[in-house]
Amino acid sequence: MGYYLTPAHFPATPTAAFTETATPSPSPIPPTATSTATPTPTVTPPPPTPTLAACDEMEGQIVHDSFRSQIVGDDVAYRVYLPPCYAALERRYPYLIIMHGLGAGMDDSQWDEMGLDEAADIGYAHGSLPPMIIVMPNGNDLHSYNPYDYDNSYERLIVEELMPTVESRFCTWNEPGVRAIGGLSRGGFWAFEIMFRHPGLFSRVGGHSPAFFEEGPAPAFNPYYLVDEAEVVEGTRIYLDHGAEDWTVTTVRYFADRLDRRGIDYTYVVNPIGDHTEAYWASHTADYLAFYAEGWPMDPAQLPSCHEPSPPPEE
């Protein structure tokens, strides 16, 4: 409300007789000070809001690739699932390496044929799964055995050959917090061997009916023994699962008990139906992806630009 002056605000006019008074001599007027303008503060404009190219793709794509391996002495094939709008948006994506099992016909096609890429598409379309890159390597002959020799191992092929190849050819976000590894059966064995022997390389690891063996692989390469003493970086997320009828029940439970003794947190799921088959793993691909991708950015605008180097790991 405004403030208004009324007659009551002014004093009454005096009624005394008029008296002439001397005019006072004028007082000297001090010089006027020169005013200095207040400098305008410099304001740094906020960074522009990232804008992404328009893209309405709802399905990703499978890319077939290979590299020449010095360890194998031959070409090693692998498949890569690229999320919807990968080419149009030009962002760096979190990525998962997921390995196949041991047996006839088990190679880089196994997860693809079990519908892992379709599960990723569905999750992305429903807004329940963030966009990611999924790498499905072919183990070649190295996958089938462990020579107890790092120089000639599948572990070394993954760490020193596959990962640098993928990170140079595709737009991956190359830091541990957005990097995961897992596998089924023998692939689960390899995932935990790599995680235990290269702590801090991945932030999450999964074994789906992982084939852990007391006999065979030397303790220095065997997750069955590595679980007792190997370093596990704080915050690393671990997932184990199998069906109630799976032959891996005994060894996986033993492995989980050893994690308990060390106070290492993990998720262990025993599904009431299922055994050591592709039908079981295929029915849980969405569960696996949800575990690996939990906490990763849902909005591609939050991902680093592919035109800039991958951000360094946070201290």
Buried (B, 14 or more C-beta within 10 A) or exposed (E): EEEEEEEEEEEEEEEEEEEEEEEEEEEEEEEEEEEEEEEEEEEEEEEEEEEBEEEEBEEBBBBEBBBEBEBBEEEBBBBBBBBBBBEBBBBBBBBBBBBBBBEEEBBBBBBBEBBBBBBBBBBBEEEEBBBBBBBBBBBBEBBEEBEBEEEBBBBBBBBBBBBEBBBEEBBBBBBBBBBBBBBBBBBBBBBBBBBBBBEBBBBBBBBBBBBBBEEEBEEEBBBBBBBEEBEBEEEBBBBBBBBEBBEBBEBBBEBBEBBEEEEBEBEBEBBEEBBBEBEBBBBBBBBBBBBBBEEBBBEBEEBBEBEEEBEEEEE
